[in-house]
Amino acid sequence: MDVEFSVFNMTDENAKEPSRYNVVSGSVALPGDLPLPGRSFVLSVSKRW
């Protein structure tokens, strides 16, 4: 099983007050999922003030 995670920040430019979204995304490659290289998913989304 091959699991990769990536964390990136998104800033809401349209918000009246500064806010940031922390998104943790990843992809899992399981045997038998060919020809797909992996399956992407969003692990969690949290909003910070």
Buried (B, 14 or more C-beta within 10 A) or exposed (E): EEEEEEEEEEEEEEEEEEBEEEBBBBBBBEEEEEEEEBEEEEEEEEEEE
